[in-house]
Amino acid sequence: MRIFVLSFFIAVLGLGACSSRVNPVNWGKQNKQDYSQTAPQEVNPLIPKNPQRSLWSRITGAEEDIYQGKPIDQVTSVKLEPIPGGAILRASGISIFQGFYDVQLTPENDDILPEGGVLSFRLEGLIPYEGMRGGPENLRTVTAGFRLTQKEITRAKIIRVEGITNAQSVGRR
């Protein structure tokens, strides 16, 4: 008898927290909940919300926000990593201040057309309001990337990334 009472008590407690059809407390009640699900809208965080070079903004002449970034002090590495349909230009650098944010590679050439076979970019970032000057190198290291199409890569012989004190280049492969 003790086993029966104990199992009944466990079943009532276990099902009491459920809002399923198995729970006897829910029998005879009308379900007011709407179980229809809407598909979650998938957002890819790698696609910018405001692309820099959109076709529609060129046609309408819409003005874009001007990026207020300052060049990074020293460029430490530049890599061109192939992807389907082009490559990703990845550059790392060391800033003067800690906490540089919104770092990006800004093209210096108009419409990303190389001049003399050289496609130039500037490694830039926004300076924090209360940024500390100096500090450990790992706290001042920043990295940014830029997607290049196959057409843009084949036009350029050298891709150059500039900082304040130096510049580094990578040749296309």
NUGU-799135 format. One record per residue (C-alpha): residue in three letters; y, z, x. Coordinates in steps of 0.02 Angstrom, whole numbers, padded with zeros to 5 digits, always signed. Example, Ala and Ser with C-alpha at 12.3 -4.5 7.8 and 13.67 -1.06 7.14 Angstrom:
BEGIN
ALA-00225+00390+00615
SER-00053+00357+00684
***
This chain:
BEGIN
MET+00000+00000+00000
ARG+00117+00040+00143
ILE+00093-00133+00218
PHE+00131-00216+00050
VAL+00293-00115+00026
LEU+00346-00146+00206
SER+00315-00334+00195
PHE+00404-00343+00026
PHE+00554-00248+00097
ILE+00563-00364+00249
ALA+00552-00518+00138
VAL+00691-00457+00023
LEU+00804-00416+00171
GLY+00765-00580+00257
LEU+00793-00687+00104
GLY+00942-00586+00044
ALA+01050-00659+00181
CYS+00997-00836+00140
SER+01074-00946+00009
SER+00916-01049-00008
ARG+00809-01088-00159
VAL+00674-00971-00095
ASN+00786-00818-00121
PRO+00746-00745-00294
VAL+00923-00679-00311
ASN+00987-00858-00319
TRP+00865-00911-00457
GLY+00954-00958-00617
LYS+01126-00973-00537
GLN+01215-01138-00531
ASN+01260-01194-00357
LYS+01448-01218-00344
GLN+01447-01270-00161
ASP+01472-01450-00112
TYR+01347-01497+00022
SER+01412-01672+00049
GLN+01453-01702+00229
THR+01584-01816+00298
ALA+01549-01902+00462
PRO+01648-01821+00601
GLN+01775-01938+00676
GLU+01725-01970+00854
VAL+01865-01967+00980
ASN+01836-02025+01156
PRO+01939-01914+01273
LEU+01935-02048+01409
ILE+02032-02175+01306
PRO+02219-02138+01312
LYS+02306-02111+01146
ASN+02456-02212+01205
PRO+02393-02350+01320
GLN+02519-02401+01451
ARG+02502-02587+01425
SER+02465-02623+01244
LEU+02481-02799+01176
TRP+02572-02741+01019
SER+02707-02650+01116
ARG+02741-02806+01219
ILE+02760-02912+01062
THR+02871-02791+00967
GLY+02969-02736+01119
ALA+02937-02554+01078
GLU+03001-02437+01211
GLU+02877-02323+01294
ASP+02910-02147+01353
ILE+02967-02144+01533
TYR+02849-02047+01645
GLN+02946-01912+01740
GLY+02816-01885+01878
LYS+02859-01857+02060
PRO+02757-01932+02202
ILE+02621-01825+02281
ASP+02654-01775+02462
GLN+02498-01841+02548
VAL+02360-01960+02492
THR+02193-01902+02563
SER+02066-02025+02492
VAL+02059-02188+02395
LYS+01899-02260+02321
LEU+01863-02413+02216
GLU+01711-02377+02107
PRO+01634-02527+02017
ILE+01603-02518+01830
PRO+01552-02655+01707
GLY+01700-02772+01686
GLY+01803-02705+01830
ALA+01823-02549+01934
ILE+01902-02377+01934
LEU+02028-02341+02070
ARG+02014-02156+02112
ALA+02139-02072+02226
SER+02154-01892+02285
GLY+02301-01810+02367
ILE+02380-01646+02419
SER+02541-01593+02335
ILE+02677-01479+02402
PHE+02671-01366+02249
GLN+02526-01278+02165
GLY+02493-01327+01985
PHE+02541-01511+01982
TYR+02482-01580+01815
ASP+02473-01743+01716
VAL+02433-01834+01878
GLN+02419-02023+01868
LEU+02419-02181+01971
THR+02577-02278+01928
PRO+02574-02465+01967
GLU+02721-02521+02075
ASN+02689-02705+02040
ASP+02750-02780+01876
ASP+02606-02816+01755
ILE+02485-02765+01893
LEU+02507-02928+01988
PRO+02485-02913+02176
GLU+02628-02959+02292
GLY+02566-03045+02449
GLY+02387-02997+02403
VAL+02430-02811+02397
LEU+02417-02713+02236
SER+02518-02552+02254
PHE+02507-02387+02160
ARG+02600-02222+02175
LEU+02505-02058+02155
GLU+02621-01954+02044
GLY+02617-01792+01948
LEU+02729-01675+01850
ILE+02793-01523+01943
PRO+02763-01357+01855
TYR+02916-01260+01801
GLU+02870-01111+01909
GLY+02764-01197+02040
MET+02730-01103+02201
ARG+02766-01199+02358
GLY+02622-01203+02481
GLY+02462-01106+02462
PRO+02280-01151+02491
GLU+02242-01336+02504
ASN+02109-01331+02368
LEU+02239-01268+02243
ARG+02356-01410+02287
THR+02227-01552+02283
VAL+02243-01673+02137
THR+02144-01827+02084
ALA+02187-01971+01970
GLY+02104-02133+01916
PHE+02158-02303+01852
ARG+02048-02435+01770
LEU+02065-02609+01841
THR+01992-02764+01761
GLN+01889-02888+01861
LYS+02033-03013+01848
GLU+02157-02888+01923
ILE+02038-02847+02065
THR+02003-03028+02113
ARG+02189-03066+02127
ALA+02215-02928+02256
LYS+02148-02923+02434
ILE+02206-02745+02467
ILE+02238-02602+02347
ARG+02362-02476+02416
VAL+02401-02299+02353
GLU+02561-02219+02416
GLY+02620-02040+02429
ILE+02779-01969+02506
THR+02718-01954+02686
ASN+02577-02080+02694
ALA+02481-02218+02607
GLN+02299-02267+02604
SER+02221-02434+02566
VAL+02054-02499+02511
GLY+01995-02679+02519
ARG+01903-02757+02374
ARG+01718-02787+02400
***
